[in-house]
Amino acid sequence: MQAKHIVGRSFTNFLFVFLLAFQFIARADEPINLTDSPWNRIVVIGASASAGFVLSEPFGGTNTTNCKLRYYLNAAITAPHAPLKDFSTALMFLNPDVFSQQQVEAVLVAKPTLVVGVDFLFWSCYGGGLTDSERLQRFEKGLKLLEKIPCALVVGDIPDASAATNTGIISADQVANASVRAAANARLKKWAATRPHVAIVPLENFMKKVAANQAVTVHGQTFAAGKTRAFLQEDQLHPTPPGAALLTIGILDALVAKDPEFSKKDVNWSPKEVFHLGYPAAQVR
C-alpha cells in the first residue's frame, strides 16, 4: 500500500512482466503436491501489505522479506499444500489498473484452489488525482477482475490509512475519504454476499484498532490495549512481521468461517507460533 510517484504505463508493464517471469523461473523446480485438498494450490495477490514493504528498504531487503505474507500463510496452514505462489507487488500503487489485471491473469494461469488478496482492492480506492466518483468506478473495476477468479477467494475491505500521511509514505491527495471507504465497503459486502466462495477480512477494523493501540481480537484471541501498536510499522501503513502473522490468522479465520471446504483443523491458530515458524523461513529463503 505504499506510494509517491507515478511512472509511465509501459515501464510498469515491463517491470511487472520481468518480476513475474522471475517468480515463475525461481519456482519452476519446486515440488507440486497433487492431493485434492482445497489447500493444495494457494496464490497470494495484492499490494505491499502482502508483498512486504519497509520504508528504509524501498527496493527490498532482508527486513522487507521478513514482512512477506506468504511465509506466515505457509506456516499457519498445516494441511499438505504445494509451495505458495506470490504475485503480489509493492509496485501496485504505480498503476493499479495494469498490475491488478496482470495479477488476475497470472492467477488464471496458475489455476489455484485458494487466492488470498487481503490488500488487492486497496489501490482501487486510494491513489492521487481521483474524484470520489472515479475512486468508486475503479473499485468496481477491481471487483469485476475478481469475478474472474473461480476458486475460494479472501479479500480485505478498505481501511482508513489517513494517518500514514503523517509519515510521508502516502500523500493526502491519495487518501480515499470516509464516505468513499464506506461506500466501497458496503458494495464489497453486497458483492461477496452472493458469492459463497468469497470471504472478507475486516482489514478496516484491524488497522483502526492496531493504529490506536487498542485491544484486538482475532479468532477468539484477544491482544490487550497498549500492546497492539507493535503489529504496525512506524509508517502507520504496513504490518510488522508479528503483524503479518496475526493478519494471517485473521485471513484464515475469515476463510474457514465462510467456506466449509476449509477446515479449521488444518490451521495453526497461534499467532506466536506462526511468527516463530514464518520468520526463520523468510530469512533462509
SULBELJO-V59736 format. One record per pair of residues at least 12 apart in sequence whose ideal C-beta (glycine too) atoms are under 6 Angstrom apart, sorted by the first residue. I is the first residue (numbers start at 1). J is the second residue. Records with the same first field share a line. If there is no record, write none. Layout:
I = J / J
This chain:
1 = 47 / 48 / 49 / 119 / 122 / 237
2 = 48 / 53 / 90 / 169
3 = 93 / 170 / 174
7 = 94
9 = 95
12 = 94 / 95 / 98
13 = 98
16 = 99 / 102
30 = 83
32 = 82
33 = 80 / 81 / 82
35 = 80
37 = 79
38 = 113 / 261 / 262
39 = 77 / 79 / 81
40 = 81 / 82 / 113
41 = 82 / 112 / 113
42 = 84 / 114
43 = 85 / 107 / 110 / 112 / 115
44 = 69 / 70 / 86 / 88 / 116
45 = 87 / 88 / 103 / 117 / 120
46 = 88 / 117 / 119 / 120
47 = 92 / 119 / 122 / 123
48 = 90
49 = 119 / 238
50 = 69 / 88 / 119
51 = 88 / 89 / 90
52 = 64 / 67 / 68
53 = 90 / 238
55 = 235
65 = 282
66 = 241 / 282
67 = 241 / 244
69 = 244
70 = 84 / 86
71 = 278 / 281 / 282
72 = 244 / 245 / 248 / 274 / 278
73 = 248
75 = 274 / 277 / 278
76 = 248 / 252 / 267 / 268 / 274
78 = 266 / 268
79 = 266
85 = 110
87 = 103 / 106
92 = 123
93 = 123
96 = 123
100 = 145
104 = 145 / 148
107 = 149
112 = 151
113 = 151
114 = 152
115 = 149 / 153
116 = 154 / 251
117 = 155
118 = 156 / 201 / 251
119 = 156
120 = 155
121 = 142
124 = 138 / 139 / 142
125 = 139 / 158 / 176 / 184
126 = 174 / 176
127 = 174
128 = 173 / 174
132 = 180
135 = 176 / 180
136 = 183
139 = 184
143 = 191
152 = 197 / 259
153 = 198
154 = 199 / 251 / 254 / 255
156 = 201 / 203
157 = 185 / 188 / 200 / 203 / 204
158 = 181 / 184 / 185
159 = 203 / 204 / 207
161 = 237
162 = 175
163 = 211 / 236
164 = 236 / 237
167 = 235 / 236
169 = 235 / 237
199 = 254 / 255 / 258
201 = 250 / 251 / 254
210 = 228 / 231 / 232
211 = 232
213 = 226 / 228 / 229
216 = 228
218 = 246 / 249 / 250
219 = 249 / 253 / 269
231 = 243 / 246
241 = 279
242 = 275
245 = 271 / 274 / 275
246 = 271
248 = 274
249 = 271
252 = 267
